[in-house]
Amino acid sequence: MEKEGQVRIPAGCAISGIFCKDGRRISGGKIIDSIALMHDRSNGLGGGFAGYGIYPENKDSYAFHVFYDSQKAKEECEHFLDHHFDLVNLSKIPIRRHPRITNEPLIWRYFVNPLPTRLRESQLDEREYVVRCVMRINTQIHGAYVFSSGKNMGVFKAVGYPEDVGEFYRLDEYSGYCWTAHGRYPTNTPGWWGGAHPFALLDYSIVHNGEISSYDANRRYIEMYGYKCNLLTDTEVITYIIDYLNRRQGLTMQEVASVIAAPFWGTIEHRPEPERSQLAYLRNTFASLLITGPFSILVGFSGGLMALNDRLKLRSLVAAEKDETVYIASEESAIRRIQPELDRIWAPRGGEPLIFHLNEGVEC
């Protein structure tokens, strides 16, 4: 008889998200309740959350969340940080011991700003400087992994069921205008702390249900631009693709979606101009960044949230609205668990992005 945790379910994994367009900050306990209802879509090998607007007191500093395998790795990383950043504050990330969360690494949080002299010497803009520093830590300091590096946001993840992970990190004590969550059922990659979702870089965070059959092509392309995929999970590459297209290439989130879930050529041919030419340009220019295989993803970013299915809608995704709040999840029940009465509920089409922003005038 197969035991729990040994079964492989290709359609597994669960995602959930909450976004308050009016900037209202809600407790992380809400997203825990939502993802907990989809317990059976996970197997305890990975769970995690991303929250936005959770650090208002330090909103102008980059919040680095870091896993360490050893004290030596911590000392080496902190030496690097001290020489490249002004450390505003540092501390262990508060946790609540949990019987089902074990073998945890050292988990620390740093609020940092690039040192002006180092930034000038690098001749890079601030965000690119931060990205390169994160990549350097994650690839050159053995046993150190920066798993969150945005402003006024943070990722919290571990090996475990998501509801246990949320309790472990005391997320009920945080509040934010946007939350995403993931319960993992790894099918082709190992379950480990660094490989749990969300994956994040700067303020971009990704939770993903599915598999990326185009991973090798996507990885080879993106690594030409300085990104390194070394976390043993295919989802990592989506994060870097979105950072590259949105931040470095200046594409809108709508255009990003038209690259990673590009319409079929037959569909493009029937679109009116100038949309047809634009879609053809994006598909030709960024052909190697088309993501194939079944997927549904939530993309968190400062001031916004995007939900997207693959073109054939091979993974479930449901969206709903109530007043100024948007809810997205793998199952309708996970939405109604936290908001039974809804103004609207629907299932987006394959390849159709849902993109939400804070209302005009609302600051994140």
ABEGO torsion letter per residue (X at the ends): XBBBGABBBAABEBBBBBBBAAGBBBBAAAAAAAAAAAAAABAGAEBBBBBBGABAAAAABBBBBBBBABAAAAAAAAAAAAAABBBABBBBBBBBBBAABBGBBBBBBBBBBBBAAAAAAAGBBAAAAAAAAAAAAAAABBGBBBABABBGBBBBBBBEBAAAAAAAAGAAABBBABBBBBBBBBAABBBBAAABOBBBBEABBBBBBEBBAAAAAAAAAAAAAGBBBAAGBAAAAAAAAAAAAAAAAGBBAAAAAAAABBBBAAAAAABBOAAAAAAAAAAAAAAAABBBEBBBBBBBBBGBBBBBBBAAGABBBBBBBBEABBBBBABAAAAAAABABBABBBBBBBGBBBBBBBBBGBBX
